[in-house]
Amino acid sequence: MMNIQRKEKRFRKKLAKKPHKIGKILKKYSRREKRRVEDYLHKISSIIVSEAVKYNAKIVMEDLKYIRNSVNKKEQGYKEKTK
């Protein structure tokens, strides 16, 4: 993932020199980046599944969408109790 981000940073520096082509080029590269990320995530998930099969393990998934909010609330309550 870091390699993709580094490439994107270099690309944006070069793109700043060509303002008349920004829209077309960004559209092209955003699709490429999306495909790269999807491929990377697919490879990682395949490795996880193969390891689970190898060790006869179960994969448990959880929705972590609001985890940051709940953790912050718990920390806030803990800080108030310690005062």
N, C-alpha and C positions, 0 to 999 in steps of 0.2 A: 504494500500500500504506500509506503513512504516513497518508493521509486516513482510511482505514478504522480504523487504530489510534487516531487522535485521536477519531473518533466513538465508538469503543468505550469509551474512557476517560471521555468525557463521559456516556455512557449509564450506566456503572457508578456514577458519582457520584450520578446521579438515582435509580438503583435502590436505593442504600443507604437512601434515605428510605422505601422501601416493602418492608420485609422479608417481609411476608405474601404477596407476589406474586412473589418472587424466582424460584422454580422454573419456573413457567409462562412468565414473561417471558424468562428466560435460554434456555429451550428454543427459543422463537420466534426470538430474535435470533441464537442460535448457528447456526441453519439459514440465516438471512439472510446472516450473515457468511460462512459456508461457500460459499454460492452466489456472493456477490460476489467472493471470492478465486478461485473456479474460473473465473468469467467473465473476471477480470483476467488470469489465467494463460493462458486460451484466446486472448485478444486478443493477448497478447505472443507466444505461440507462432505464431499466424497471421502476425504481422508478420515474425518470424524466417524462417518458411517462404517467404513472398512475396519477401523480400530474397534468400534463397538461390536461388530460381527466377530472379529478375531477373538475378543475377550468375552464374548457372550454377554455383553452389557446392554443396558437399556438407555435410551436417550430421552431425557426429560427436558421439555421446553417450557418456558414461562414468558409471559408478557411483561417486559420490563419497561414499558412505555412511561410509567409515572414513578419509577423507582427513585429518581433523584428527589422528587417532591416529598415522598414519604420518609426518605432518609433525613432530609433537611428538617422536617417536622420533628422527628425523633430527637435529633441533635438539639434542636431548639428547646424542647421539653426538658432534656437532660441538663442543659445549661441553666435553665430556670430553677430546677430542683437543687442544684449544687450551690446556688447563691445563698 
